[in-house]
Amino acid sequence: SGVSFEGKTVLITGCGRDSIGAELLKGLLRGGAVVYATTSRASNTSSYFQAIYDNHGAKGSALVAVPFNGGSVHDI
């Protein structure tokens, strides 16, 4: 029972520690969504995202951390 995001793919930005986006990320994973999360600090955040997935990932969910710097013309 509850909300299902099964079959949904989501792009989320701004999901750093203790942010509203991080709570949204957790809910999407619990609901079974495939989530692409951007981060400007890919090397420093892999354990952070792994812990979120380990604690909140559900059947059918997936989390992909994508390095992205919104101030970079190359990344955009």
MOPAC internal coordinates of N, CA, C and O (Angstrom, degrees):
PM7 1SCF
backbone

  N    0.0000 0     0.00 0     0.00 0    0    0    0
  C    1.4550 1     0.00 0     0.00 0    1    0    0
  C    1.5251 1   109.18 1     0.00 0    2    1    0
  O    1.2310 1   120.35 1   -16.62 1    3    2    1
  N    1.3006 1   116.93 1   163.38 1    3    2    1
  C    1.4547 1   121.09 1  -179.86 1    5    3    2
  C    1.5121 1   111.33 1   110.82 1    6    5    3
  O    1.2310 1   121.25 1    11.62 1    7    6    5
  N    1.3167 1   115.21 1  -168.38 1    7    6    5
  C    1.4563 1   122.15 1  -177.73 1    9    7    6
  C    1.5216 1   109.66 1   -83.09 1   10    9    7
  O    1.2310 1   120.56 1   -43.21 1   11   10    9
  N    1.3203 1   116.54 1   136.79 1   11   10    9
  C    1.4539 1   120.95 1   178.14 1   13   11   10
  C    1.5246 1   110.17 1  -118.09 1   14   13   11
  O    1.2310 1   121.41 1   -46.14 1   15   14   13
  N    1.3281 1   114.91 1   133.86 1   15   14   13
  C    1.4537 1   121.47 1   172.80 1   17   15   14
  C    1.5198 1   110.03 1  -114.88 1   18   17   15
  O    1.2310 1   120.94 1  -158.88 1   19   18   17
  N    1.3260 1   115.80 1    21.12 1   19   18   17
  C    1.4619 1   121.09 1   179.89 1   21   19   18
  C    1.5213 1   109.56 1   -57.29 1   22   21   19
  O    1.2310 1   120.97 1   -47.24 1   23   22   21
  N    1.3379 1   115.76 1   132.76 1   23   22   21
  C    1.4510 1   120.80 1   179.60 1   25   23   22
  C    1.5174 1   114.34 1    82.72 1   26   25   23
  O    1.2310 1   120.22 1  -178.44 1   27   26   25
  N    1.3110 1   117.19 1     1.56 1   27   26   25
  C    1.4671 1   121.40 1  -179.86 1   29   27   26
  C    1.5260 1   109.66 1  -101.10 1   30   29   27
  O    1.2310 1   120.96 1   -38.50 1   31   30   29
  N    1.3307 1   115.76 1   141.50 1   31   30   29
  C    1.4589 1   122.34 1   174.94 1   33   31   30
  C    1.5222 1   107.60 1  -116.77 1   34   33   31
  O    1.2310 1   121.02 1   -47.70 1   35   34   33
  N    1.3331 1   115.66 1   132.30 1   35   34   33
  C    1.4575 1   121.01 1  -172.38 1   37   35   34
  C    1.5206 1   109.93 1  -129.79 1   38   37   35
  O    1.2310 1   120.28 1   -38.84 1   39   38   37
  N    1.3282 1   117.07 1   141.16 1   39   38   37
  C    1.4535 1   123.30 1   170.70 1   41   39   38
  C    1.5168 1   106.84 1  -108.00 1   42   41   39
  O    1.2310 1   120.38 1   -54.06 1   43   42   41
  N    1.3233 1   116.87 1   125.94 1   43   42   41
  C    1.4542 1   120.18 1   179.92 1   45   43   42
  C    1.5220 1   109.78 1  -129.21 1   46   45   43
  O    1.2310 1   121.40 1   -43.99 1   47   46   45
  N    1.3279 1   114.92 1   136.01 1   47   46   45
  C    1.4579 1   121.33 1   176.37 1   49   47   46
  C    1.5214 1   107.77 1  -120.69 1   50   49   47
  O    1.2310 1   120.54 1   -20.82 1   51   50   49
  N    1.2983 1   116.57 1   159.18 1   51   50   49
  C    1.4566 1   119.48 1   177.56 1   53   51   50
  C    1.5117 1   113.13 1    70.58 1   54   53   51
  O    1.2310 1   120.37 1  -130.81 1   55   54   53
  N    1.3322 1   116.89 1    49.19 1   55   54   53
  C    1.4617 1   119.49 1  -178.86 1   57   55   54
  C    1.5321 1   110.56 1  -119.93 1   58   57   55
  O    1.2310 1   121.42 1  -135.27 1   59   58   57
  N    1.3317 1   114.88 1    44.73 1   59   58   57
  C    1.4593 1   120.53 1   177.35 1   61   59   58
  C    1.5183 1   111.61 1   -72.71 1   62   61   59
  O    1.2310 1   121.49 1    -5.12 1   63   62   61
  N    1.3071 1   114.76 1   174.88 1   63   62   61
  C    1.4746 1   121.57 1  -178.41 1   65   63   62
  C    1.5348 1   111.53 1   -51.84 1   66   65   63
  O    1.2310 1   121.33 1   -43.35 1   67   66   65
  N    1.3200 1   115.05 1   136.65 1   67   66   65
  C    1.4637 1   123.58 1   175.03 1   69   67   66
  C    1.5340 1   114.01 1    60.02 1   70   69   67
  O    1.2310 1   120.27 1  -155.10 1   71   70   69
  N    1.3252 1   117.09 1    24.90 1   71   70   69
  C    1.4641 1   119.67 1   179.08 1   73   71   70
  C    1.5290 1   110.62 1  -100.91 1   74   73   71
  O    1.2310 1   121.11 1   -16.80 1   75   74   73
  N    1.3126 1   115.48 1   163.20 1   75   74   73
  C    1.4609 1   120.61 1   174.20 1   77   75   74
  C    1.5244 1   109.30 1   -61.95 1   78   77   75
  O    1.2310 1   120.73 1   141.54 1   79   78   77
  N    1.3392 1   116.20 1   -38.46 1   79   78   77
  C    1.4612 1   120.96 1   178.95 1   81   79   78
  C    1.5177 1   112.57 1   -59.70 1   82   81   79
  O    1.2310 1   120.03 1   143.99 1   83   82   81
  N    1.3354 1   117.55 1   -36.01 1   83   82   81
  C    1.4660 1   120.86 1   178.57 1   85   83   82
  C    1.5283 1   110.49 1   -65.43 1   86   85   83
  O    1.2310 1   120.22 1   141.45 1   87   86   85
  N    1.3111 1   117.19 1   -38.55 1   87   86   85
  C    1.4640 1   120.52 1   177.71 1   89   87   86
  C    1.5278 1   110.57 1   -68.10 1   90   89   87
  O    1.2310 1   120.36 1   141.90 1   91   90   89
  N    1.3119 1   116.91 1   -38.10 1   91   90   89
  C    1.4570 1   121.41 1   176.02 1   93   91   90
  C    1.5291 1   109.97 1   -63.14 1   94   93   91
  O    1.2310 1   120.56 1   136.46 1   95   94   93
  N    1.3314 1   116.54 1   -43.54 1   95   94   93
  C    1.4628 1   121.89 1   177.65 1   97   95   94
  C    1.5252 1   110.75 1   -56.65 1   98   97   95
  O    1.2310 1   120.10 1   133.54 1   99   98   97
  N    1.3058 1   117.41 1   -46.46 1   99   98   97
  C    1.4681 1   121.61 1   179.96 1  101   99   98
  C    1.5237 1   111.26 1   -60.39 1  102  101   99
  O    1.2310 1   120.45 1   136.19 1  103  102  101
  N    1.3290 1   116.74 1   -43.81 1  103  102  101
  C    1.4637 1   120.31 1   179.71 1  105  103  102
  C    1.5200 1   112.48 1   -65.23 1  106  105  103
  O    1.2310 1   120.56 1   140.08 1  107  106  105
  N    1.3218 1   116.54 1   -39.92 1  107  106  105
  C    1.4645 1   120.09 1   178.41 1  109  107  106
  C    1.5265 1   110.83 1   -63.31 1  110  109  107
  O    1.2310 1   120.45 1   137.83 1  111  110  109
  N    1.3345 1   116.75 1   -42.17 1  111  110  109
  C    1.4643 1   120.24 1   178.59 1  113  111  110
  C    1.5231 1   111.43 1   -65.65 1  114  113  111
  O    1.2310 1   120.34 1   138.50 1  115  114  113
  N    1.3225 1   116.96 1   -41.50 1  115  114  113
  C    1.4772 1   120.24 1   178.33 1  117  115  114
  C    1.5217 1   110.87 1   -62.19 1  118  117  115
  O    1.2310 1   120.57 1   150.57 1  119  118  117
  N    1.3436 1   116.52 1   -29.43 1  119  118  117
  C    1.4554 1   120.97 1  -179.96 1  121  119  118
  C    1.5208 1   114.10 1   -86.33 1  122  121  119
  O    1.2310 1   119.93 1   179.14 1  123  122  121
  N    1.3428 1   117.73 1    -0.86 1  123  122  121
  C    1.4590 1   120.57 1   175.28 1  125  123  122
  C    1.5158 1   116.06 1    93.24 1  126  125  123
  O    1.2310 1   119.50 1  -164.43 1  127  126  125
  N    1.3376 1   118.57 1    15.57 1  127  126  125
  C    1.4599 1   121.14 1  -178.78 1  129  127  126
  C    1.5285 1   111.61 1   -79.24 1  130  129  127
  O    1.2310 1   121.46 1   -23.94 1  131  130  129
  N    1.3216 1   114.81 1   156.06 1  131  130  129
  C    1.4628 1   122.06 1   168.11 1  133  131  130
  C    1.5202 1   104.97 1   -94.29 1  134  133  131
  O    1.2310 1   120.38 1   -59.49 1  135  134  133
  N    1.3369 1   116.88 1   120.51 1  135  134  133
  C    1.4591 1   121.21 1  -172.93 1  137  135  134
  C    1.5228 1   110.74 1  -119.82 1  138  137  135
  O    1.2310 1   121.01 1   -50.96 1  139  138  137
  N    1.3200 1   115.67 1   129.04 1  139  138  137
  C    1.4620 1   122.51 1   170.55 1  141  139  138
  C    1.5218 1   105.96 1  -102.76 1  142  141  139
  O    1.2310 1   120.43 1   -62.40 1  143  142  141
  N    1.3254 1   116.79 1   117.60 1  143  142  141
  C    1.4568 1   122.02 1  -178.34 1  145  143  142
  C    1.5222 1   109.29 1  -112.86 1  146  145  143
  O    1.2310 1   120.56 1   -54.75 1  147  146  145
  N    1.3266 1   116.54 1   125.25 1  147  146  145
  C    1.4558 1   119.05 1   179.02 1  149  147  146
  C    1.5210 1   110.22 1   -85.70 1  150  149  147
  O    1.2310 1   121.26 1   -31.85 1  151  150  149
  N    1.3299 1   115.19 1   148.15 1  151  150  149
  C    1.4525 1   121.11 1   177.15 1  153  151  150
  C    1.5172 1   109.34 1  -146.34 1  154  153  151
  O    1.2310 1   120.97 1   -39.47 1  155  154  153
  N    1.3158 1   115.74 1   140.53 1  155  154  153
  C    1.4607 1   119.31 1   177.42 1  157  155  154
  C    1.5238 1   110.91 1   -89.43 1  158  157  155
  O    1.2310 1   120.27 1   174.63 1  159  158  157
  N    1.3265 1   117.08 1    -5.37 1  159  158  157
  C    1.4653 1   122.13 1  -178.82 1  161  159  158
  C    1.5286 1   110.29 1  -126.99 1  162  161  159
  O    1.2310 1   120.12 1  -116.67 1  163  162  161
  N    1.2985 1   117.37 1    63.33 1  163  162  161
  C    1.4694 1   121.65 1  -174.09 1  165  163  162
  C    1.5176 1   113.14 1   -57.69 1  166  165  163
  O    1.2310 1   119.82 1   138.94 1  167  166  165
  N    1.3174 1   117.96 1   -41.06 1  167  166  165
  C    1.4661 1   119.27 1  -175.89 1  169  167  166
  C    1.5246 1   112.61 1   -71.79 1  170  169  167
  O    1.2310 1   119.94 1   152.15 1  171  170  169
  N    1.3192 1   117.72 1   -27.85 1  171  170  169
  C    1.4670 1   121.06 1  -177.55 1  173  171  170
  C    1.5218 1   113.66 1   -92.01 1  174  173  171
  O    1.2310 1   119.67 1   171.52 1  175  174  173
  N    1.3288 1   118.24 1    -8.48 1  175  174  173
  C    1.4602 1   119.72 1  -171.52 1  177  175  174
  C    1.5177 1   114.55 1  -115.38 1  178  177  175
  O    1.2310 1   119.61 1  -178.15 1  179  178  177
  N    1.3200 1   118.35 1     1.85 1  179  178  177
  C    1.4626 1   118.91 1  -176.86 1  181  179  178
  C    1.5216 1   111.89 1   -60.51 1  182  181  179
  O    1.2310 1   119.77 1   139.60 1  183  182  181
  N    1.3329 1   118.04 1   -40.40 1  183  182  181
  C    1.4688 1   119.62 1   179.33 1  185  183  182
  C    1.5317 1   110.95 1   -69.79 1  186  185  183
  O    1.2310 1   120.09 1   148.07 1  187  186  185
  N    1.3285 1   117.43 1   -31.93 1  187  186  185
  C    1.4638 1   122.15 1   177.29 1  189  187  186
  C    1.5307 1   110.45 1   -62.54 1  190  189  187
  O    1.2310 1   120.56 1   129.20 1  191  190  189
  N    1.3361 1   116.53 1   -50.80 1  191  190  189
  C    1.4575 1   120.22 1  -179.98 1  193  191  190
  C    1.5259 1   111.58 1   -68.02 1  194  193  191
  O    1.2310 1   120.00 1   144.15 1  195  194  193
  N    1.3250 1   117.60 1   -35.85 1  195  194  193
  C    1.4688 1   120.76 1   177.96 1  197  195  194
  C    1.5247 1   110.25 1   -61.94 1  198  197  195
  O    1.2310 1   120.33 1   136.93 1  199  198  197
  N    1.3296 1   116.97 1   -43.07 1  199  198  197
  C    1.4700 1   121.21 1   179.42 1  201  199  198
  C    1.5272 1   111.02 1   -63.91 1  202  201  199
  O    1.2310 1   120.27 1   139.29 1  203  202  201
  N    1.3295 1   117.08 1   -40.71 1  203  202  201
  C    1.4667 1   119.76 1   178.04 1  205  203  202
  C    1.5277 1   109.69 1   -61.96 1  206  205  203
  O    1.2310 1   120.52 1   133.92 1  207  206  205
  N    1.3350 1   116.61 1   -46.08 1  207  206  205
  C    1.4630 1   118.51 1  -179.29 1  209  207  206
  C    1.5281 1   111.35 1   -65.31 1  210  209  207
  O    1.2310 1   120.26 1   137.72 1  211  210  209
  N    1.3234 1   117.11 1   -42.28 1  211  210  209
  C    1.4675 1   120.50 1   179.83 1  213  211  210
  C    1.5219 1   111.54 1   -59.18 1  214  213  211
  O    1.2310 1   120.34 1   143.13 1  215  214  213
  N    1.3216 1   116.96 1   -36.87 1  215  214  213
  C    1.4636 1   120.97 1  -176.25 1  217  215  214
  C    1.5260 1   114.43 1   -89.62 1  218  217  215
  O    1.2310 1   119.99 1   158.47 1  219  218  217
  N    1.3286 1   117.63 1   -21.53 1  219  218  217
  C    1.4672 1   119.45 1  -172.80 1  221  219  218
  C    1.5203 1   114.81 1  -128.00 1  222  221  219
  O    1.2310 1   119.84 1   171.36 1  223  222  221
  N    1.3258 1   117.91 1    -8.64 1  223  222  221
  C    1.4618 1   120.54 1   179.52 1  225  223  222
  C    1.5219 1   111.33 1   -65.02 1  226  225  223
  O    1.2310 1   120.58 1   -39.28 1  227  226  225
  N    1.3021 1   116.50 1   140.72 1  227  226  225
  C    1.4618 1   122.05 1  -179.78 1  229  227  226
  C    1.5257 1   108.71 1  -126.99 1  230  229  227
  O    1.2310 1   121.36 1    -5.23 1  231  230  229
  N    1.3077 1   115.00 1   174.77 1  231  230  229
  C    1.4611 1   120.51 1   179.13 1  233  231  230
  C    1.5298 1   109.98 1   -53.28 1  234  233  231
  O    1.2310 1   121.05 1   -52.04 1  235  234  233
  N    1.3251 1   115.59 1   127.96 1  235  234  233
  C    1.4543 1   121.18 1   178.20 1  237  235  234
  C    1.5124 1   114.95 1    86.68 1  238  237  235
  O    1.2310 1   119.92 1   168.39 1  239  238  237
  N    1.3297 1   117.76 1   -11.61 1  239  238  237
  C    1.4601 1   119.49 1  -178.72 1  241  239  238
  C    1.5229 1   110.86 1   -83.18 1  242  241  239
  O    1.2310 1   121.27 1   -22.44 1  243  242  241
  N    1.3134 1   115.18 1   157.56 1  243  242  241
  C    1.4590 1   122.14 1   175.10 1  245  243  242
  C    1.5213 1   107.49 1  -151.22 1  246  245  243
  O    1.2310 1   121.12 1   -29.77 1  247  246  245
  N    1.3196 1   115.47 1   150.23 1  247  246  245
  C    1.4611 1   121.37 1   178.51 1  249  247  246
  C    1.5145 1   108.47 1  -130.12 1  250  249  247
  O    1.2310 1   120.95 1   -56.10 1  251  250  249
  N    1.3241 1   115.79 1   123.90 1  251  250  249
  C    1.4623 1   122.19 1   178.05 1  253  251  250
  C    1.5227 1   107.39 1  -120.99 1  254  253  251
  O    1.2310 1   120.39 1   -64.22 1  255  254  253
  N    1.3432 1   116.86 1   115.78 1  255  254  253
  C    1.4614 1   121.43 1   176.57 1  257  255  254
  C    1.5260 1   107.96 1   -87.91 1  258  257  255
  O    1.2310 1   121.08 1   -56.71 1  259  258  257
  N    1.3168 1   115.54 1   123.29 1  259  258  257
  C    1.4581 1   121.85 1  -175.72 1  261  259  258
  C    1.5235 1   109.30 1  -114.12 1  262  261  259
  O    1.2310 1   119.78 1   -57.76 1  263  262  261
  N    1.3504 1   118.03 1   122.24 1  263  262  261
  C    1.4622 1   118.74 1   176.56 1  265  263  262
  C    1.5305 1   110.15 1   -66.11 1  266  265  263
  O    1.2310 1   120.80 1   -49.83 1  267  266  265
  N    1.3291 1   116.08 1   130.17 1  267  266  265
  C    1.4614 1   120.49 1  -177.65 1  269  267  266
  C    1.5191 1   109.75 1  -157.34 1  270  269  267
  O    1.2310 1   120.85 1   -50.03 1  271  270  269
  N    1.3248 1   115.97 1   129.97 1  271  270  269
  C    1.4512 1   122.73 1   175.54 1  273  271  270
  C    1.5177 1   106.90 1  -119.29 1  274  273  271
  O    1.2310 1   120.21 1   -71.21 1  275  274  273
  N    1.3195 1   117.20 1   108.79 1  275  274  273
  C    1.4505 1   121.83 1  -177.23 1  277  275  274
  C    1.5207 1   113.77 1   -62.14 1  278  277  275
  O    1.2310 1   119.86 1   162.44 1  279  278  277
  N    1.3331 1   117.86 1   -17.56 1  279  278  277
  C    1.4545 1   121.55 1   178.23 1  281  279  278
  C    1.5109 1   113.10 1   -89.43 1  282  281  279
  O    1.2310 1   120.27 1   179.90 1  283  282  281
  N    1.3250 1   117.08 1    -0.10 1  283  282  281
  C    1.4541 1   121.66 1  -177.37 1  285  283  282
  C    1.5215 1   110.63 1   -99.69 1  286  285  283
  O    1.2310 1   120.41 1   -57.07 1  287  286  285
  N    1.3144 1   116.82 1   122.93 1  287  286  285
  C    1.4622 1   120.57 1   176.87 1  289  287  286
  C    1.5215 1   109.65 1   -61.08 1  290  289  287
  O    1.2310 1   120.29 1   142.48 1  291  290  289
  N    1.3145 1   117.06 1   -37.52 1  291  290  289
  C    1.4700 1   121.36 1   179.84 1  293  291  290
  C    1.5239 1   110.84 1   -60.98 1  294  293  291
  O    1.2310 1   119.74 1   133.70 1  295  294  293
  N    1.3371 1   118.11 1   -46.30 1  295  294  293
  C    1.4628 1   121.14 1  -179.04 1  297  295  294
  C    1.5173 1   112.71 1   -67.30 1  298  297  295
  O    1.2310 1   120.65 1   143.95 1  299  298  297
  N    1.3218 1   116.36 1   -36.05 1  299  298  297
  C    1.4605 1   120.03 1  -179.03 1  301  299  298
  C    1.5142 1   109.20 1   -71.93 1  302  301  299
  O    1.2310 1   120.10 1   180.00 1  303  302  301

